[in-house]
Amino acid sequence: MPKRVLIFGKDTCPYTKAAREDYARRGFEVEYIDVTKDERGMKRMLTFSGENRVPVMIEKVEKPGEEVNVIVGFGGT
């Protein structure tokens, strides 16, 4: 089963673009939400991160009951 990540960001943000490309290159299944176009997405992002900056990556786990890994900001790998 592939690893999955949910990325909240903005189409105009170079860090969002870099994060999406990096996760895809590393074999993650990427779900992306542009928070400038999706008000519910923005609210979800704030629930996870409590911050108003992008990108926010939510590395999803495959086992029920495990916590998700929330990463705010992207510096590359």
N, C-alpha and C positions, 0 to 999 in steps of 0.2 A: 504494500500500500504506500503510495507516495506521501511525502511530508507535505503539509499544507500551511499556507500563510495568508492572512487577511491583511491587506495594506490599505490604510487610510491615507489619502494624500490629495495633491492638486496636480492637474495636468501640466501646469506651468512651472512646477517645482523641479529643478534638476536633481535634487536628492530623492524625490519620489520616483522619478524615472530611473535613476541609478539603482535604487532598492528593488524595483520591479524586475529590472534586468538581471541583477545579481541573484535574487532568489530563483528566478526561472533558470538561470545558468546552473545553479546548484541543484536543480531537479525538484524544486518545490512546485506544487500546484498553487498558483497565485490567484487569489480573488482580490479585486481592486475596487475601492470606492472613492470617487472624487467628491470630497466633502464640500466643494464649492457648488456642486450640482445636486447634492443629496442631503437635505436637511436632517433626515433621520440618520443618515450615515454620520453626520457631524455629531449628533447627540450620542450615537453609539461610541464614536471615537473618544469623546469626552468622558464617557462612563468608564472606558478602559484606562485611559491615560491621565485624565484630569488636567490635561494640557491642551492649549490651543495652537500647537505647532505640529507640522507634518515633516516627514512621514511618521506614522505610527504603524508598527508591524506587530501583529498578533500571531505568534507561532502556535498553531493548533496542535493539540495532542490527539492521539488516536484512541486512547483508553478513557472511557467515561470516569469522571470523578477526579481526574488529574487537572492541575492548574494550567492555565495558558501562560506563555511567556510573552510579556508586553515589552516592546522596545520602542523608545521614543527617539527619533532622529536617526540618520543614517550616515555613517562615515566611510562605508565601503569595507571590503574584505580583501 
